[in-house]
Amino acid sequence: MSILPNLSEVAEVADLADCEGCIQCQMGSKLVLFITGNCHWRCDYCPLSESRRDIDFMYANERPCESFDEVIEEARAMRATGAGITGGDPLMARERSLEGISALKKEFGQDFHLHMYTSIPFRPEWASDFADAGLDEIRFHFLDLESDQYKETIAACATSGILTGVELPCEPDKEDELMGILEEMRDFEISFLNLNELEITVGNHDNMELRGFNLSTEITAGAEGSSELAQSLRDRVMAASIGARDPLDGKVREPYGFHLKYCTSVYKDAGQMRRRFMRRGEASIAPHETLSEDATLVFGVIYSSFEDHRGWMEEISEFTGLPTRFLHYDPEESRIEMPISVAEEISEDVEAPVAVIEVTPTFDRTQVSLVWLNELRP
């Protein structure tokens, strides 16, 4: 059973022109560092859940963290090659963001790639602070699609040596404004423009409904019309880059000078997240677990009290010949974990509940499914 959308139509390889942050995200090798839930909350399409909104707390992937030591532990647990720093807005916790950048660079070295998102046109002099801390890449989100207020900050970031770009959701009812952004960006010192398919989520559903947006299909969170608009914008930039006529209006435009990438909601969920889960699963899998094609960990269990579990483990080892290192007792769930084949072998011969469990390979090990192998229940 998969908790992620089907991948049949998702591109497998990153475009070589994509920025390094995107390439590593598509590999699933980037830690997601949620630095704070604080933000200005001016974006009605914000997908953030209520459990993280306006909560000044850190998460490394799905793991809540009280220190950067814990963040580093999670990075090691998934063999991360870099981190994307997000929120909320990281500039609402500027000192913490700087501390995190420095800590990760110190621990993993200069090749550990760090990119950060913000919608705040911060003081230009702060750009050198982020560059000195080790930030490699920054992505600006234009509030209300108003670009002028960001121009000076963007220039300062580019001058400081940070790869600088813009990242925006592709709102289906903002075609004129987004087409205008393309022309405005000619005068900005940016290397890339990333467009994300607008997503309809639990966090923004009511607002998206008020704006009249519907889901494009039943298997994606993408808003109807967002993908088509994003592809039109991408086609315009690509046509200009080779001196071809624009597919929409037939005009030949000068090259824009930046790379435009379009990322679908399915790819973000099913591509990037699945690969990140798979990577963490490969790094953290226990001897008794199996990593499925759906990037989940699967294993058998027999339920037992703490007082009885050692006796059960010795008996199972003696009965099956399985070394005890392939058995693990989980005191919180009151169950002994084991290979699926062993659980199937003993299920009809023991007077205890036996099942097959499937969990995500995340810090919280969210249970995805449970299949009973006998008629007993805990």
Secondary structure in CASP SS format (residue, H / E / C, confidence):
PFRMAT SS
TARGET T0000
AUTHOR 0000-0000-0000
METHOD secondary structure of the structure
MODEL  1
M C 1.00
S C 1.00
I C 1.00
L C 1.00
P C 1.00
N C 1.00
L C 1.00
S C 1.00
E C 1.00
V C 1.00
A C 1.00
E C 1.00
V C 1.00
A C 1.00
D C 1.00
L C 1.00
A C 1.00
D C 1.00
C C 1.00
E H 1.00
G H 1.00
C H 1.00
I H 1.00
Q H 1.00
C H 1.00
Q H 1.00
M H 1.00
G C 1.00
S C 1.00
K E 1.00
L E 1.00
V E 1.00
L E 1.00
F E 1.00
I E 1.00
T E 1.00
G C 1.00
N C 1.00
C C 1.00
H C 1.00
W C 1.00
R C 1.00
C C 1.00
D C 1.00
Y C 1.00
C C 1.00
P C 1.00
L C 1.00
S C 1.00
E C 1.00
S C 1.00
R C 1.00
R C 1.00
D C 1.00
I C 1.00
D C 1.00
F C 1.00
M E 1.00
Y E 1.00
A E 1.00
N C 1.00
E C 1.00
R E 1.00
P E 1.00
C E 1.00
E C 1.00
S C 1.00
F H 1.00
D H 1.00
E H 1.00
V H 1.00
I H 1.00
E H 1.00
E H 1.00
A H 1.00
R H 1.00
A H 1.00
M C 1.00
R C 1.00
A C 1.00
T C 1.00
G E 1.00
A E 1.00
G E 1.00
I E 1.00
T E 1.00
G E 1.00
G C 1.00
D C 1.00
P H 1.00
L H 1.00
M H 1.00
A H 1.00
R H 1.00
E H 1.00
R H 1.00
S H 1.00
L H 1.00
E H 1.00
G H 1.00
I H 1.00
S H 1.00
A H 1.00
L H 1.00
K H 1.00
K H 1.00
E H 1.00
F H 1.00
G C 1.00
Q C 1.00
D C 1.00
F C 1.00
H E 1.00
L E 1.00
H E 1.00
M E 1.00
Y E 1.00
T E 1.00
S C 1.00
I C 1.00
P C 1.00
F C 1.00
R C 1.00
P C 1.00
E C 1.00
W H 1.00
A H 1.00
S H 1.00
D H 1.00
F H 1.00
A H 1.00
D H 1.00
A H 1.00
G C 1.00
L C 1.00
D C 1.00
E E 1.00
I E 1.00
R E 1.00
F E 1.00
H C 1.00
F C 1.00
L H 1.00
D H 1.00
L H 1.00
E C 1.00
S C 1.00
D H 1.00
Q H 1.00
Y H 1.00
K H 1.00
E H 1.00
T H 1.00
I H 1.00
A H 1.00
A H 1.00
C H 1.00
A H 1.00
T H 1.00
S C 1.00
G C 1.00
I C 1.00
L E 1.00
T E 1.00
G E 1.00
V E 1.00
E E 1.00
L E 1.00
P E 1.00
C E 1.00
E C 1.00
P C 1.00
D C 1.00
K C 1.00
E H 1.00
D H 1.00
E H 1.00
L H 1.00
M H 1.00
G H 1.00
I H 1.00
L H 1.00
E H 1.00
E H 1.00
M H 1.00
R H 1.00
D H 1.00
F C 1.00
E C 1.00
I C 1.00
S C 1.00
F E 1.00
L E 1.00
N E 1.00
L E 1.00
N E 1.00
E E 1.00
L C 1.00
E E 1.00
I C 1.00
T C 1.00
V C 1.00
G C 1.00
N C 1.00
H H 1.00
D H 1.00
N H 1.00
M H 1.00
E H 1.00
L H 1.00
R C 1.00
G C 1.00
F C 1.00
N C 1.00
L E 1.00
S C 1.00
T C 1.00
E C 1.00
I C 1.00
T C 1.00
A C 1.00
G E 1.00
A E 1.00
E C 1.00
G C 1.00
S H 1.00
S H 1.00
E H 1.00
L H 1.00
A H 1.00
Q H 1.00
S H 1.00
L H 1.00
R H 1.00
D H 1.00
R H 1.00
V H 1.00
M H 1.00
A H 1.00
A H 1.00
S H 1.00
I C 1.00
G C 1.00
A C 1.00
R E 1.00
D C 1.00
P C 1.00
L C 1.00
D C 1.00
G C 1.00
K C 1.00
V E 1.00
R C 1.00
E C 1.00
P C 1.00
Y C 1.00
G C 1.00
F C 1.00
H E 1.00
L E 1.00
K E 1.00
Y E 1.00
C E 1.00
T C 1.00
S H 1.00
V H 1.00
Y H 1.00
K H 1.00
D H 1.00
A H 1.00
G H 1.00
Q H 1.00
M H 1.00
R H 1.00
R H 1.00
R H 1.00
F H 1.00
M H 1.00
R H 1.00
R H 1.00
G H 1.00
E H 1.00
A H 1.00
S H 1.00
I C 1.00
A C 1.00
P C 1.00
H C 1.00
E C 1.00
T E 1.00
L E 1.00
S C 1.00
E C 1.00
D C 1.00
A C 1.00
T C 1.00
L E 1.00
V E 1.00
F E 1.00
G E 1.00
V E 1.00
I E 1.00
Y E 1.00
S C 1.00
S C 1.00
F C 1.00
E C 1.00
D C 1.00
H H 1.00
R H 1.00
G H 1.00
W H 1.00
M H 1.00
E H 1.00
E H 1.00
I H 1.00
S H 1.00
E H 1.00
F H 1.00
T H 1.00
G C 1.00
L C 1.00
P C 1.00
T H 1.00
R H 1.00
F H 1.00
L C 1.00
H E 1.00
Y E 1.00
D E 1.00
P C 1.00
E C 1.00
E C 1.00
S C 1.00
R E 1.00
I E 1.00
E E 1.00
M E 1.00
P C 1.00
I H 1.00
S H 1.00
V H 1.00
A H 1.00
E H 1.00
E H 1.00
I H 1.00
S C 1.00
E C 1.00
D C 1.00
V C 1.00
E C 1.00
A C 1.00
P C 1.00
V E 1.00
A E 1.00
V E 1.00
I E 1.00
E E 1.00
V E 1.00
T C 1.00
P C 1.00
T C 1.00
F C 1.00
D C 1.00
R C 1.00
T C 1.00
Q E 1.00
V E 1.00
S E 1.00
L E 1.00
V E 1.00
W E 1.00
L C 1.00
N C 1.00
E C 1.00
L C 1.00
R C 1.00
P C 1.00
END
